[in-house]
Amino acid sequence: MILKMRIGKANIEKLSRASLVLATIAVALLAAGFSSGVYAADHIKGRELYDRNCSVCHGPTGQSVMPGAPNLARGEGMLKPDFTLLASIRAGRNAMPAYQGILSDRDIMDVIAYVRTLH
């Protein structure tokens, strides 16, 4: 048995408005819940961390001094999204040590923000 429902134009408009209001409230609640932990990366702190942890191989200006280390001043490898770079820095690669447990994710994001200024 197939039931046919007739919904008038006025009812459709009411449902549309109601769903828009509910969606707006949901987004506002999500934003309020997540906003306390969301900060922009600090490239000034990133420079300090870079100088202390990265410049030995990648050079003080991002021009690599160690064979095989990406030249960050030319942007080698920096075309990747921040979270991909975060995962790479956490894990390390070849001669680069894994920084998970050495630097926090926030610190790594600060370093990424600084390195993006080297171009």
C-alpha positions as CSV (number, residue, x, y, z in Angstrom):
1,M,0.0,0.0,0.0
2,I,1.5,3.3,-1.0
3,L,0.5,6.4,1.0
4,K,0.5,9.7,-0.7
5,M,1.2,12.7,1.3
6,R,0.4,16.2,0.2
7,I,2.5,18.8,1.7
8,G,1.5,22.3,0.9
9,K,4.0,25.0,-0.1
10,A,3.5,26.9,3.2
11,N,4.4,23.7,5.1
12,I,7.5,23.1,3.0
13,E,8.7,26.7,3.7
14,K,8.1,26.2,7.5
15,L,10.1,23.0,7.4
16,S,12.9,24.7,5.5
17,R,13.0,27.6,8.0
18,A,12.9,25.2,11.0
19,S,15.8,23.0,9.6
20,L,17.8,26.2,8.9
21,V,17.4,27.3,12.5
22,L,18.3,23.9,13.8
23,A,21.4,23.7,11.6
24,T,22.5,27.2,12.8
25,I,22.0,26.2,16.4
26,A,24.0,23.0,15.9
27,V,26.9,24.9,14.3
28,A,26.9,27.5,17.1
29,L,27.0,24.7,19.7
30,L,29.8,22.9,18.0
31,A,31.8,26.1,17.6
32,A,31.3,27.0,21.3
33,G,32.4,23.5,22.3
34,F,35.6,23.5,20.2
35,S,36.6,27.2,20.4
36,S,38.4,26.9,23.7
37,G,41.2,24.7,22.3
38,V,41.6,26.3,18.9
39,Y,44.4,28.8,18.4
40,A,46.4,30.1,15.4
41,A,49.9,28.9,15.1
42,D,52.6,31.2,16.6
43,H,55.4,31.7,14.0
44,I,57.5,33.7,16.5
45,K,57.6,30.7,18.9
46,G,58.0,28.5,15.9
47,R,61.2,30.4,15.0
48,E,62.6,29.7,18.4
49,L,61.8,26.0,18.2
50,Y,63.1,25.8,14.7
51,D,66.4,27.4,15.7
52,R,66.8,25.0,18.6
53,N,65.6,21.8,16.8
54,C,65.8,22.1,13.1
55,S,68.4,24.6,11.9
56,V,71.3,22.2,12.5
57,C,70.2,20.2,9.4
58,H,67.8,22.6,7.5
59,G,70.0,25.7,8.1
60,P,69.1,28.9,10.0
61,T,67.4,30.3,6.9
62,G,65.9,27.1,5.7
63,Q,68.6,26.4,3.2
64,S,69.7,22.8,4.0
65,V,73.2,22.2,5.3
66,M,72.8,18.4,5.5
67,P,72.7,16.3,2.3
68,G,69.3,14.9,1.8
69,A,67.5,17.5,4.1
70,P,64.8,19.4,2.2
71,N,65.7,23.0,1.4
72,L,62.8,24.7,3.2
73,A,63.6,28.2,1.9
74,R,62.7,26.9,-1.6
75,G,59.6,25.3,-0.3
76,E,60.6,21.7,-0.9
77,G,57.9,19.6,0.8
78,M,56.0,22.6,2.1
79,L,53.2,22.3,-0.5
80,K,51.7,19.6,1.7
81,P,48.8,20.4,4.1
82,D,49.7,21.3,7.7
83,F,48.4,18.1,9.1
84,T,50.4,16.0,6.7
85,L,53.5,17.9,7.7
86,L,52.6,17.4,11.4
87,A,52.4,13.7,10.9
88,S,55.8,13.6,9.1
89,I,57.5,15.6,11.8
90,R,56.0,13.4,14.5
91,A,57.2,10.3,12.8
92,G,60.6,11.5,11.5
93,R,62.3,10.2,8.4
94,N,65.8,9.0,7.4
95,A,68.2,11.1,9.5
96,M,65.4,13.3,11.0
97,P,64.4,12.1,14.4
98,A,60.8,11.6,15.3
99,Y,59.6,14.6,17.3
100,Q,56.5,12.9,18.9
101,G,57.1,13.2,22.6
102,I,59.8,15.8,22.1
103,L,57.6,18.6,20.7
104,S,53.9,18.9,21.3
105,D,51.6,19.1,18.3
106,R,51.1,22.7,19.0
107,D,54.8,23.3,19.0
108,I,55.1,21.5,15.7
109,M,52.4,23.6,14.2
110,D,54.2,26.7,15.3
111,V,57.4,25.4,13.6
112,I,55.3,24.8,10.4
113,A,53.9,28.3,10.6
114,Y,57.4,29.7,10.8
115,V,58.8,27.6,8.0
116,R,56.1,28.8,5.7
117,T,57.5,32.3,6.2
118,L,60.9,31.4,4.8
119,H,60.0,31.6,1.1
